[in-house]
């Protein structure tokens, strides 16, 4: 293990382990809620509630994160999120768990993630030498993709044989390992303050926005990703409704699609970690997203085969770690570490506000328009494209999302032609 990366590797590994436990709980609760309600909207509301506080509070959270000790911030946020999960366990044991309880818990967890993420981002910057930014970004993508592979397998197995109580117990155990490791063994350096006095929170948040306004490359990339996130979250909201509803689908098919997403991002992460730097990172981001948007939605929309759905998942997600790695390198080199917390949080609000909107739109569109439309017109030409059983409406929405995703890439591709970014340019915009 490289001694310059030892602390980061330990932190990354234990946090990734904890994320696996959290992912298992989230996956099991999604299955529970869709099985009990049959509603794409109610299931999508889990993510809406997670992201809403994240979007609304990110700007202020980043300003606070720049003022607070990064390690203490991460510990407190993890602890509150774990206590929320423990409350879910108590509600299950008492037989009184309702959907609104899950919405509330997700909102609390989302708020904690809002405060914790900018602290974690800055901690990574402070622990990792610049020459390892791309490789450590690949490691983060690797752990995320591995968790995506393992989460449906572990969650479904434990849920089926031992019950949701044991899924949550595993979640809490992995949290405890990560919490104690960070508390006892990780020393996060202090970010430089440049001799400045601490500013009021609102002024600090404004400084993050003003920095973004003055750096158009970062600003335009953020809005490119915001548009992509809307399309992608619409897809995510419709996915359980289609795969779980169709006769060729079900829980195993949904698990297989999610496993393929994880395998694709796992392979993509390894490739991203070891590929040489591209000549132009901005163009690399655009090309990766265009490939992703051109594949998955259409293959899920127009086919009735879980095998083809899995192929679509692979093609859609394989380029994403490469895109993320290049975004990460540009952001960490362009944004000074002492203001990264507030700038990353402004980025979070601007880039991710479309995710709850996309989930809400996707859930509403499936339940209110596409499924009723296909039920009334599920014969002839529409049935030949999307099928005639329940889930055909979600498939039709995938086709719309595919067209929208390609259109977004083409529009921003023209906008981003005026930029280029490479290490040889020393981070300057071309």
N, C-alpha and C positions, 0 to 999 in steps of 0.2 A: 504494500500500500504506500503510495506517495505520501511522505510525511507532511508535505504542504497541504494535502487534502484529507488528512486523517480525521480531523474534527468534523469536517463537512460530510465525509463518507459515513461516519457513525450517526450523525444527525439525520442524514438522508435515509439510511437504512431503517432506523427505528421509526421515523415519521412515516415512511412508506408502509411499514408493517402495521402501524396504527390506522393508516388510511384503508388498508385492506379490511380491517375489522369494521370500520365505519361504513365502507362500501357494502359489506355483507348485510348489515342492518338495513341500509337504504334499499337494497335490492329486494330483500325479503318483505319489507313494508310495502313496496310498490306492488308486488305480487298479491299480497294480502288485500290491498285496497282495490285493485282492479277486479279480483275475484269476488269481492263483496259488493262492488258497485256496478261493474261493467261499463264504467264511464271513462272516456279518454280525458274529459275535462277534470274530473275529480282527481285522477292520477296525475295529470299535468300540474295541478295546483300544489302538489308537493314541491315541485321545483320552483314554481312561482313564489311560494312562500319563502323558499331558501334564498332566492336571488333578490327579492324585493328590498330587504334591509341592506343587502350587499350593494345594490345600486344606489339607494337613497343616502347611505351613510358613508360610502367609500371615501369621498373627498375629505370629510372631516376626520375619518379614521386615519388616513395617511398623515395628516398634519399632526394628529396626536401621536402616531407611531414614531414620527421623527423626533418627538420630544421625550418619549418614554423609553425605558430600557427594553431592548428587543427581547431578551431572554424572559424577563418577567411578563412581558405582554403575551408571549407565546404560551407560557405556562398557565396564566390566568384564563386565557381564552380556551385552552384545551380542557381545563378543569370544569369550567361552566358548561361546555358542550357535553362533557362526560356525565355531569350531573343531570342534564336534560335527558340523555339517553337512559340513565338509571330510572328517571321518572316514567318513561315509556314502559320499562320493565315492570314497575310497580302497577301501572294501569293494566297491563296485560294479565298479570297475576291476579288482579282483582276482578277481571272480566269486564272492565268498563272502558276499554280503549275505543275511541270514536275517531272518525276522520279529522274533526277539527282539532283534536289533541295533537295529531301528527302535523297539522299545519302550524300550530303554535310552536311545537318543538323544532320544526324546520326553520321557522322564523328566528328563534333564539340561536340555533346553530349557525344560520346564515349571518346573523349579526356578529357572532364570535369570529367567524371566518373573515368577515369584513375587516375587523381590527387586526386579526392575526396575520393575514396574508401579506400586507405591506411590510410588517415586521420580519416575516420569513424571507421575503424577497431581498430586503436589505441585509439580513443575516447571511444569506447565500453570497451576496456580493462581497461582504466583509471577510468571509471565510475562504473564498476561492480566488486564487491569483487570476489575472486577466487572461492569461494564455490558456486557461482551462475552462473558460466560459462555455464554449460550444460543447465540450465533452461533458461537463456537468449538466448542461441542459439536456443532452442526450440521456444522461443517467436519470434525470427526473422523468423524461418521457418513457424510459425503460420501465421504471417502477410503476408509473401510471398504467402503461399497457399491460404489464404483468398482472397488476391488480384487476384490470378489466377482464383478463383471461380467467383468473382464479375466482373472482367474486361470484359470478353466477354458478360455478361448479360447487364451491364451498357453501355458499348461501343456500342453494337448492338442496344439497345433500344434508346439511345440518338441520335445515327447516323440516325436511321430510321425515328424518329419523328421530330427531331430538326435540324439534319444536322451535318456535321463534325465540323463546326464552334463552336457549343456548346460543343462538346467533348473537343476541345482545350480550350475553356473558362473554363470548369471545371478543366482541368489540371492546368491552370494558377492560379485558385483560391486556389486549394489545395497546390500549390507551395507557395503562399503568406502566408498561415497559417503556414506551416512548417518553412519558412524563418524567419518570425517574432518571432516565438516561440524560435528558436535556437538563434537568435540575442538578444532577450530581456530577456530570462528566463533560459537559460542553461549555466552553468559555467563548462567548461571542464578543469580538472587539467592539469598541465604541466607534461610531461614525463621527468623522470630523465635523465640527460646527463652524469652522472658518472664523472663529472669534466673534460670531454674531450672538446677540442676546436672543433669548427665546421670544418669538413673536406670538401674538394672540392666534388662536386656532383659525378663526375666519381669515385673518391676513395670510397665514401659512397656506391655507387651502387656495386662496386667491393666487398666491405665488406659484403654486403648482399649475394652475390653469394658465397663468400668464406665460410660464415657461413653455408650455405646450403650444400656445398661440404663436410664440416666436420661433418655433421649430416645426416647420410645415411638414417635413418628412415624417416625423413621429406622429403628428396630428392626422395626416392623411392615412397613414397605415392603421391608426386606431379606428378611424371611421370605415375603412375597408373591412376590418375584422368585425366591426359592429354590424354591418350589413350581412356579412357571412353568418354571424352568430344568430341573426334573426331566422335565416333560412334553415340553419342547422338545428335550432331548437324547435322549429315547426316540425321538422322530421322526427326529432326525438319524442315529441309529444304524441305523434301519430304512430310510432313504431309499435308500442305494446298493443294498441287498438287493432292494428292489422295482423300482427303475427299471432297474438293470442286468440284472435277471433276466427281466423280461417281454419278450415278443416285440415289442411296440410300443415298448419302451424301448431301452436300450443306452447307450453312452458319450455319444453325441450328445444323447440325451434328458436324461441327467443334467446334461450341460453346459448345455443350454437352461434347465432348471429353476434351476440355480445362477445363470445369467445373469439370469433374471427376478427372482430374489431380489436380486441386485445392483442391477438397474434400479429395483426397487421401493424399496429403501432409499436409492438415489441421489435419486430424486424426493422421498421422504420427508425426506431430509436437507436438501434445498434448501428445502422447505416449512417444516421445523422451524427453520431458521436465520433465516427472514424473517417468520414468523408473529408477531403480537404476543403478549405473555404471556397465557396463559389466566387467567380469573378465579380458578380453583382448580386448582393444579397436581396435587394429589393425585387429584382426580376425573379429570383428563386422563390420568393414568397408568393408572388403572383402566379407563377407556373404551377406550383404545388397546389394552390387552392383551385385553380382552373381544372386540373386533373381530378381533384376530389369531387368538385361540384358536378362534373360531367359524367360521373359514373354511378354512384350508389343509388341516388334517388330514382333514376330511370330503371335500373335493374330490379328494384323492389316494386316499382309501380306496375310494370308490364309483365311480370312473371308470377307463376304459382308454385315455384319450386324453392324449398328451403336451401337447396344447394346453390342456386343462382343468387338467392338473398345473401348467402355467406360470401360468394364471390364479389358481389357488390360492396359488402362491408369491407372486404380486403382492399379493393380498388379505391374506395372512398377514404379510408383511413391510413393507408400506407404512406401518403405524402405528408400527413399532418405533423409528425415529429420533425421532419426536415424544415417545414415552415416555421414551427415553433422555435427551433434552434436558431434559425437566422433572425427571427424577430428578437429573441433573447439577446443575441450578440449585439444587434444594433441598439437596443434599448439600454443595455448595461454600459455600453461604451459612450453613448450620447448623453446620458443623464448622470450628472454628478452624484456620487454616493450620498452626500449630505442632504440632498433634497429628493432622493429616490423614493422615500416613503410617501411624500405628498404627491409626487408626480405619478408614481405607480397607482395610487389611489384615485387620482383624477382619471388616469387611464382606465381603471376598473369601472368607474361610473360611465364613462363615455363609450367604452368598448363592450361592456356587458349589460347595459341597460336594455338592450334588445333581446336578451335571453328570456327573461320572464314574459316580455311581450310576445315572443315567438311561441313559447309554451302555451300561453293563454290563447293566442290566436289559433294554434294547432288544435288544442283541445276543443275550443268552441267550434272551429270549422268542421272537425270530424263529427261531433255530436249534433250540431244544429244544421249544417248544410250538406256536407259530402255524403255521410251515411244515409240520411233521409233521401237525398237526391238519387243515390244509387239504388235504394230500396224501391223508389218509384219508377226509375228508368233503367233498372238493372237487366235489361234485355237488349238484344241487337248490338249496335256498335260499341256502346259503353261496356257491356258485359264481355265483349270480345277482347277489350283492352284490360279491364280491371277485375273481371269476375262478377259473379252475381250474388255471392253470399255475404254475410256480415264481414266487414273488413275491406270490402271493395271501395268504400268511400275514402278510407285512409290511404289505399293504394292510389286513388285518383289525386289525393292531396300530394302524394310523393311526386307525381308527374308535374304538378304545378310548381312544387318546390325545386325540382330539377331545372326547369326553365328559368325560374327566378335566380337560382344560384349561378348559372352560366351568364345570365344578363348582368348580374352584379360584378362578376369577374371581368367581363369585357369592358364595362364602364370604368371601373377603377384601373384596369390595365392601361387604358388611354391616359388617365389622370397621372399615373405613377411613372409614365415614360420620361418625365422630366427629371426624375431622380435616379441616382445610382449610389451604391454604398459598398465599399470594400476596405479591408485593412490597409491596402496600399494607398488609399486616398486619405488615410488617417481619420476615417469617420466623417469626412466632409461630403456634403451633398453635391452631386454632379448635375 
